[in-house]
């Protein structure tokens, strides 16, 4: 008697709605900045500049739900940890295996950021899992290979020293800290050349609504700026339009 395959978990209506909202958000210009403004307006979430979380390559932008991993530093010497088998297997592959396509892997690493938790092999695992990208509150290595792979990655530092036998997995799928800011699994991570923003999962609709409207108004204003012959001409046009909360 043949064994029947386990049924695939259906995509819920909430997940479909979230995917549609994320798609809308991903089409907003300068998305991390737009989200940062919306988060300020709502008084929620967090925005982290590219000076702290820097993209390995410019031009990438991602929007997706967070899947989380926290590491802790092992106290023993590397040689002793190797002999004892401590830290021989890190948690990134388990994280990727539990992720859905389009998710963003968020790594919480102990300070200082001198030990790399993502390298060339880890990047290929992430791509195989269909992740949108990785945001590393620590260091990465094999930077050229990661860039060549096409995986979008943001990190606090680059370091040749690997985390194997130096770190151990503390948790997967639990709240983490990213550059000191709280990230829950399922929060929406937005990242581009300007940095990273964290949207609480239950405020995604509000953030998208604000961002889409602000983007529409900004494009109208840009069109007026580009079609104006002078500041006086522009001011005349602006006097004919209602003032918006999105005006800068």
SULHURA-V250703 format. One record per residue. N is the residue number from 1. RES is the residue in one letter. SS is DSSP state (H for helix, E for strand, - for the rest). OMEGA is omega in whole degrees, 0 to 359 (* if undefined). Layout:
n: [N N]
res: [RES RES]
ss: [SS SS]
omega: [OMEGA OMEGA]
This chain:
n: [1 2 3 4 5 6 7 8 9 10 11 12 13 14 15 16 17 18 19 20 21 22 23 24 25 26 27 28 29 30 31 32 33 34 35 36 37 38 39 40 41 42 43 44 45 46 47 48 49 50 51 52 53 54 55 56 57 58 59 60 61 62 63 64 65 66 67 68 69 70 71 72 73 74 75 76 77 78 79 80 81 82 83 84 85 86 87 88 89 90 91 92 93 94 95 96 97 98 99 100 101 102 103 104 105 106 107 108 109 110 111 112 113 114 115 116 117 118 119 120 121 122 123 124 125 126 127 128 129 130 131 132 133 134 135 136 137 138 139 140 141 142 143 144 145 146 147 148 149 150 151 152 153 154 155 156 157 158 159 160 161 162 163 164 165 166 167 168 169 170 171 172 173 174 175 176 177 178 179 180 181 182 183 184 185 186 187 188 189 190 191 192 193 194 195 196 197 198 199 200 201 202 203 204 205 206 207 208 209 210 211 212 213 214 215 216 217 218 219 220 221 222 223 224 225 226 227 228 229 230 231 232 233 234 235 236 237 238 239 240 241 242 243 244 245 246 247 248]
res: [X X X X X X X X X X X X X X X X X X X X X X X X X X X X X X X X X X X X X X X X X X X X X X X X X X X X X X X X X X X X X X X X X X X X X X X X X X X X X X X X X X X X X X X X X X X X X X X X X X X X X X X X X X X X X X X X X X X X X X X X X X X X X X X X X X X X X X X X X X X X X X X X X X X X X X X X X X X X X X X X X X X X X X X X X X X X X X X X X X X X X X X X X X X X X X X X X X X X X X X X X X X X X X X X X X X X X X X X X X X X X X X X X X X X X X X X X X X X X X X X X X X X X X X X]
ss: [- - - - - - - - - - - - H H H H H H H H H H H H H H - - - - H H H H H H H H H H H H - - - E E E E - - - - E E - - - - - - E E E E E E E E E E E E - - - - H H H H H H H - - - - - - - H H H H H H H - - - - - E E E E E - - - - - - - E E E - H H H H H H H H H - - - - E E E E E E E E - - H H H H H H H - - E E E E E E E - - - E - - - - E E E E E E - - - E E E - - E E E - - - - E E E E E - - E E E E E - H H H H H H H H H H H H H H H H H H H H H H H H H H H - - - H H H H H H H H - - - - - - - - - -]
omega: [182 180 181 178 177 180 177 180 181 175 183 178 179 178 177 179 179 180 179 178 179 178 178 181 183 181 180 179 177 198 182 178 178 179 179 178 180 179 176 182 182 181 181 171 183 174 185 185 181 174 177 179 189 176 177 177 178 176 177 171 182 171 179 180 181 162 198 178 176 176 169 181 175 186 184 174 183 181 179 179 178 180 181 180 180 179 181 181 180 190 186 182 175 178 181 181 181 185 173 175 181 177 177 179 180 183 175 186 179 176 357 183 184 186 189 180 176 177 186 182 179 179 179 175 180 178 180 179 179 180 176 181 179 174 191 174 185 186 172 176 184 189 181 180 177 179 180 180 182 180 175 181 171 182 178 184 171 182 180 184 184 181 181 183 176 180 171 180 177 180 172 178 176 176 181 174 178 186 178 183 184 176 175 172 182 171 182 179 177 181 174 185 183 179 188 175 181 180 174 187 184 178 183 182 182 181 181 180 179 184 181 179 178 179 179 181 180 179 175 180 177 178 178 177 184 181 183 179 183 175 179 178 180 181 176 178 184 179 183 181 179 178 181 176 181 178 181 *]
